[in-house]
């Protein structure tokens, strides 16, 4: 079985939690584009906002992350999680999922995780999403508001993570069953 799952989502929608659970459920490798992006920022000694601005000016940073994601996808048996993963891997991934949630739900999650105020979390979300959208359009000519490439779009604000994993897991299981027939 060769399976590539690209899991994208809004900032704070639960990409990491869900992607790790899906990887475990299907015994797949887990690759996080966000973790790689953050580690490069740390290596350069800059905060995430500064690094996003650097990436807006120079596509080499995004291209480094995306090249690795493509290489990992080509190896197969992986869940690749990242804001733009579904679009970057649209021609490689077998299953493409987008996680969404209301901004206040996402901001509460970010505020708890990063121990910042709700206002700071909302500002962080808005800045990061604007940057991601602009770079995706500029670098790849892709519109992340075009969801037609996706297989599933799920609102994570309405159900617990375990339920989201069940939904995605059912879809993947059915996909794999259908592919075998």
C-alpha positions in Angstrom: 0.0 0.0 0.0 1.3 3.4 -1.0 -0.6 6.2 0.7 0.1 10.0 0.8 -2.2 12.2 2.8 -1.8 16.0 2.6 -3.5 17.7 5.5 -3.8 21.4 5.3 -5.7 23.9 7.5 -6.1 27.3 9.0 -3.8 28.4 11.7 -5.0 26.8 14.9 -7.4 24.4 13.3 -5.7 21.3 14.7 -3.5 20.2 11.8 -0.7 18.8 14.0 -3.0 16.9 16.4 -5.1 15.4 13.6 -2.2 14.6 11.3 -0.2 12.8 14.0 -3.3 10.7 14.9 -4.0 9.8 11.3 -0.3 8.8 10.8 -0.5 6.6 13.9 -3.9 5.1 12.9 -2.6 4.1 9.4 1.0 3.4 10.4 2.3 6.2 8.2 5.2 8.6 8.7 4.5 12.1 9.9 6.0 15.2 8.3 5.2 18.7 9.5 6.0 21.6 7.1 5.3 24.0 10.0 7.9 22.4 12.2 10.5 22.6 9.5 9.6 26.2 8.8 9.8 27.1 12.5 13.2 25.2 12.9 14.6 27.2 10.0 13.5 30.4 11.6 15.1 29.3 14.9 18.3 28.4 13.1 18.4 31.9 11.7 17.7 33.4 15.1 14.5 35.2 14.1 10.9 35.0 15.3 8.1 33.5 13.3 6.6 36.8 12.1 10.0 38.0 11.0 10.7 34.7 9.2 7.3 35.0 7.4 8.3 38.4 6.2 11.7 37.0 5.0 9.8 34.2 3.2 7.6 36.8 1.5 10.7 38.6 0.1 12.6 35.5 -0.8 10.9 32.3 -2.0 13.9 30.1 -1.2 12.6 29.5 2.3 9.2 28.2 1.2 10.8 26.3 -1.6 13.1 24.5 0.8 10.2 23.3 2.9 8.1 22.5 -0.2 10.9 20.6 -1.9 11.3 18.4 1.2 7.5 17.8 1.3 7.5 16.7 -2.3 10.4 14.4 -1.7 8.7 12.9 1.3 5.4 12.5 -0.6 7.2 10.6 -3.4 8.5 8.1 -0.9 4.9 7.3 0.0 3.3 6.1 3.3 3.2 9.5 4.9 0.9 12.2 6.3 2.3 15.6 5.4 0.8 18.5 7.4 1.1 22.1 6.5 -0.8 25.2 5.7 -0.3 24.8 2.0 0.5 21.0 1.8 -2.7 20.1 -0.1 -2.1 22.7 -2.7 1.7 22.0 -3.0 1.1 18.2 -3.2 -2.2 18.4 -5.2 -0.8 16.2 -7.9 1.0 13.7 -5.6 -1.3 13.2 -2.6 -3.9 10.5 -2.6 -6.1 12.2 0.0 -6.2 16.0 0.5 -7.9 17.3 3.6 -8.5 20.9 4.8 -9.3 21.7 8.5 -11.1 24.9 9.3 -12.6 26.4 12.4 -14.1 29.8 13.5 -11.3 32.3 14.2 -12.2 32.7 17.9 -12.0 28.9 18.4 -8.6 28.9 16.7 -7.4 32.0 18.6 -8.4 30.3 21.9 -6.3 27.3 21.0 -3.3 29.4 20.0 -3.5 31.5 23.1 -3.6 28.4 25.3 -0.8 26.7 23.4 1.5 29.7 23.2 0.5 31.3 26.5 -0.5 34.6 24.9 -3.6 36.8 25.0 -6.6 36.2 22.8 -5.9 39.5 21.0 -2.3 38.5 20.3 -3.5 35.1 19.0 -6.1 36.7 16.7 -3.4 39.1 15.4 -1.0 36.2 14.9 -3.6 34.2 12.9 -4.4 37.2 10.7 -0.8 38.0 9.9 0.2 34.4 9.2 -2.8 33.6 7.1 -2.4 36.7 5.0 1.2 35.9 4.4 0.5 32.2 3.5 -2.2 33.2 1.1 0.0 35.8 -0.7 3.0 33.5 -1.0 0.9 30.6 -2.3 -0.5 32.9 -5.0 2.8 34.5 -5.9 5.1 31.5 -5.8 2.7 28.8 -7.2 -0.1 30.7 -8.9 -2.5 28.9 -6.6 -5.5 30.3 -4.7 -5.9 28.7 -1.3 -9.5 29.9 -1.4 -10.1 27.4 -4.2 -11.1 24.2 -2.4 -11.9 22.3 -5.5 -8.7 20.3 -5.2 -9.6 19.0 -1.8 -11.3 15.7 -0.9 -12.5 16.7 2.6 -13.1 20.0 4.3 -13.9 19.6 8.0 -14.8 22.2 10.7 -12.8 21.2 13.7 -14.6 23.7 15.9 -17.7 21.5 16.2 -16.3 18.1 17.1 -13.5 16.7 19.3 -10.3 15.6 17.7 -11.2 11.9 18.1 -14.3 12.4 16.0 -12.3 14.3 13.3 -9.8 11.4 13.2 -12.7 8.9 12.8 -14.2 10.9 9.9 -10.9 11.2 8.1 -10.0 7.6 8.9 -13.3 6.4 7.4 -12.6 8.4 4.3 -9.1 7.0 4.0 -10.3 3.4 4.6 -13.0 3.7 2.0 -10.5 5.2 -0.4 -8.1 2.3 0.1 -10.8 -0.3 -0.2 -12.1 1.3 -3.4 -8.6 1.5 -4.8 -8.1 -2.2 -4.2 -11.2 -3.2 -6.1 
